[in-house]
Every structure is written in structure tokens, then in C-alpha cells.
Amino acid sequence: MLFEAALDAADRAFLAEVRAFLDGALDASIVEPEDALRSQVCDHPRQEAWIERLRPRRWHVGFWPVEHGGAGLGQVQNYLLLYEQGRRGAPLLSPLSITYVGPVVMAFGTPAQQQALLPAIVDGRDHWCQGFSEPGSGSDLGSVSTFAERRGDRYVVNGSKIWTTDAHHANKIFCLLRTRREQSKDALSFLLIDMDTPGVTVRPIRLMTGDHEFNQVFFDDVEVPAENLLGGEGGGWAVAKYLLEMERGAFVFGGRLRRRFELLLAGARARDDVPRAFWHEAARVDVELMAYEATEFRLGHLRAREAQTAAEPNVIKIGWTETMQRIDELALMLARVDWLYAPEPTLGPGKDGLPMSSWLAGYFNNRAATIYGGSNEIQRELIFRSLRRELT
């Protein structure tokens, strides 16, 4: 680890504990080399198996406060835990329940909502998906048109959400929708909906790579109890902005990116036909990756909000998505050479060798990373606005 020497004694002891745990807990049934090529696409059976191994220590919710069922880890220790898991090849955990919904319910939920929702996430009884984007309302999230009409103690929801990650695995969905028929962010609310409610339909969207990650979700006269409103009627924009800070800056991808890069380099070193330009670009990517690791370590994971500027989540989002794409582009350089000679070449030594088609699938899937969660162009605009406010 790049910054191990900077850790104090307690954090070094915790890092040693994490590494000892991973030595025993990670085996061939859990670690899959192809995981190194994923961004947020999870292998759900192995994810669940890995959570079961983390659960006794509450390390699957390491940053959650103890009173809500988490391990109560501090910023640095939680970073170390997530970095080492990524570096050693542990399965990626879907952030939708643990990193998105959990903190939002802690921040905006009533005591009754917290008591009902948080233990179900910790125990693995509830799996959430995100209902934000709509056909015609992608980056302009404030223009969503899915409407929830109040009728007594219930809302009746009509509309649809698209690019809904893991909706085919989820039993609940959180939705940003409109509760007044006016084009104002004050008319937006945040509603929690059971996926088995009559009128909810999930239609798969299959990617060109063959992955089934996304879906379109339709709501036809779906009745939802008013008590499922989070943050109050008209308070949806504040809840959504809070959640988007998590989505953009709550990841520790440094370890996973480092594993991905080293797997690529190991494959390149095992052959003698690698163009010189590849090694020049690899040196540049290595510097970029170290710079990202330094930024990620400095900013931490889910820092206390009072210690965080509005720009930090945007910096993290730009960093991990663009570094990941740079590594993918390196793999593409080798693919251009390989396909001249073999129909299904393999990149990587020994058992870690992966078909080049897997690297290309990762390349195509990860092109979207600089778009979802708010495009990186939008992130740069938000950074500029945040810094301008701080400097004036």
C-alpha cells in the first residue's frame, strides 16, 4: 500500500488484522479474476457469499455507526478495509443498499423508518435499487416526470424509471418523483416503494456486452403508503443531492484499480510482442493511478460532512472513472495486436489469464462510468462552482 508508512500504530494494527482475515477468508470460491474488470456490475451469488463472511465482524457495513448495526470504523480504518478488499480481489459489494439507502435513511428517516429499514439492510433481507433517471430525464434529474398523487393516506404512482441497476435483484426501490404538477424542485419528493406492489413491472435492458445490469421499471397506478415518504413532501431534492454525494464520492476504488492495472501488466510482461508505445502509456497510467490513490487516501471514504467540501465527491468520481478508462484503453492497445493473430487471445499469466473478449467487455461497459451519476463534465462544473463560493 502506497501510504502504509504514514499510518499510526492503531491503524497499522488494524491493517494487519484485515490482511490476516483476508488470507483466510478469500479463496477460489470467492475470488474471480474477471472481477478486476468490473466497475459496478456485481456477481450476486459471490457477493452474498462474501457478505456472509464479513457479517460476523460487521465489516460489510464497516462505516455505519454501531447504534445502527455497523462496525463504527473511523475514516482511515474503513478506507484500509475497502482498499485491501479491492487489492486482494474480494467481490465488489453493490452500493445501492449499504452505501446509498442506509446513510440517507440515517440522515433523513424518522426513528420509525430507521428501525424498520436499517436492520433489514444489515441482515440482508432487503435489497434496494435506484429510481432516478427517466426516459428524457437523464442528467437533468430535476426534470423527472414520474408522478405520485396523494389520495388520503396513500400515494398513487405513475411513470417509469430507466437504467435501473439491479432492479431484477431488488425487492425495494427508492424513487425521486414529482408530488405537485409544477416544474419546480420544490415539487419533488423521495418515495420508498416495494417492488412486489401491484402495478410495478421490471423490463430488462441487455447491454452490447451481454451483461444484464440495467432495467426499465414501470409504475401503473402503484399505491404506496404515505409513511414511505422520506424527507417530507417537497423535500426530495435535498435527499437526492445527499445521496448523489454518496454515489459520486463514497467509493474506495484505489485497490481495485491497482489490481486491475497489475493484472494487465503481468499479462503484458508474459509476452514478447508488446509495442513500445504500450509501455510508455503504462508508465503514464501508473503515475495517474498513484495520484488518484493519493487523492482517495487524503479525502477518505464518507468523510464527516462538516469536514468535507462540496467539491470532494466530484473529484473522487472524476478520478476513479477516468483512471479506470485509461487502464481499459491500455488493454485495447494489446487487443489491436492480438486480433491480428488469434480469434480468442488470452491476456494474463496462468490461472489469472482472461480472454481478451473479457477485457473488451469491461472496456465497453466502463465507457458509461464517466456519464452515470452525473457526467464528468457536470462534475467539473460543480467543482468550479464550489471553489468559486469558497473563494468569494
HUPEUR-V799453 format. One line per field, one symbol per residue. burial: b if it has 16 or more other C-alpha atoms within 10 Angstrom, else e. A space follows every 10 residues. Layout:
# HUPEUR-V799453
burial = ???
This chain:
# HUPEUR-V799453
burial = eeeeeeeeee bbebbeebbe ebeeebeeeb bebbbbbbbb bbeeebbbeb bebbbeebbb bbbbeeebbb bbbbbbbbbb bbbbbbbbbb bbbbbbbbbb bbbbbbebbe eebbeebbbe bbeeebbbbb bbbbeeebbe bbbbbbbbbb eeebbbbbbb bbbbbbbbeb bbbbbbbbbb eeeebbbbbb bbbbbeeeeb bbebbeeeee eebbbbbbbe bbbbbbebbb bbbbbbbbbb ebbbbbbbbb bbbbbbbbbb bbbbbebbee eeeeeeebee ebeebbebbe ebbebbbebb bbbeeeeeeb bbbbbbbbbb bbbbbbbbbb bbebbeebee eeeeebbbbe eebbebbbbb bbbbbbeebb bebbbbeebe ebbeeeeeee ee
